[in-house]
Amino acid sequence: MNKFMKTIALSMAMLCMGAGAAGAAGAAQFSDAQSGKNLTAAQLASKLQKYDVVFFGEYHDQSEIHQYELELLKAMYKAKGAKLALSMEMFEVDNQSKLNNFLADTLSEEDFLAASRPWPNYRTDYAPLVNFAKEKKMPVIAANVPRFLAAHVAKNNASTEGVEAQYQQWLPKHTYAPEGAYKDKFYAQMSSPAAPMKMPPARLAAVYAAQCLKDDKMAESIAAFADAHQNMQILHINGCFHSDAHLGTAQKLEALRPELKVAVITPLERKQKGEKPAGDFVVWFDRK
């Protein structure tokens, strides 16, 4: 990957990384955004029963949030059993068969990771989720667009033209970069002082299109699974930028399948109590 594309990748990763000074240590907890009532994972899983798809938004670099993802997954499994599926931003659609083979124990973990482009923090933060799913024979959806295709869009002025025929099957059927709150939020984040690179408007538009390509593909992946398994609940793990305020992937899914009931869990630091949450439920944490 050349220097420009590394910068693009870092810039987009910023959207889902924690920011600010470290807070005091303490336990995270869930709460209902509307009532403010604290919830255990079991209580939250009970409240989530009426939803078809649950987005759990995370900061990728906060290990405490990952621990609570696993706790909620276990609680939701206890409530739903075989009617629960896990979906993940962290795996890309072209690796679904490899993921399936690993879950079925026909591919070793070593070979699976060698072939599936795992995230650097996979073993510490995402393997516990996947291994629990494997233990319980739970489907896991490799939801995301291959990262090299998102990079292509960012590099080629928001265009998918020139994508080789063998890779076109992994693109979303439809992709669009909407005006409005999501774009405004994206542009503000990418133009912030913390951004590693200031981009001209045309380049920023292309990077936004690449972000939306991911949202479209994840939404389509979830929708396709929901179509094929209409009685199953889906827990989707992604960076909170993709789902906060029901924007991004959540917005795209609700447009594709308005009949689905969608809930969003958003992370907030304990010191942010009093801030209006960007989701239906909150996972509180202390930044590490």
Buried (B, 14 or more C-beta within 10 A) or exposed (E): EEEEBEBBBEBBBBBBBBEEEEBEEEEBBBBBBEEEEEBEBBBBBBBBEEBBBBBBBBBBBBEBBBBBBBBBBBBBBEBBEEEBBBBBBBBBBBBBEBBBBBBEEEBEBEEBBEBBBBBEBBEEBBBBBBBBBBEBEBBBBBBBBBBBBBBBBBBBEBEBEEBEEEBEEBBBEEBEBBEEEBBEBBBEBBEEEEBEBEBEEEBBBBBBBBBBBBBBBBBBBBBBBBEEEEEBBBBBBBBBBBBBBBBBBBBBBBBBBEEBEBBBBBBBBBBBEEEEBBBBBBBBBBBE
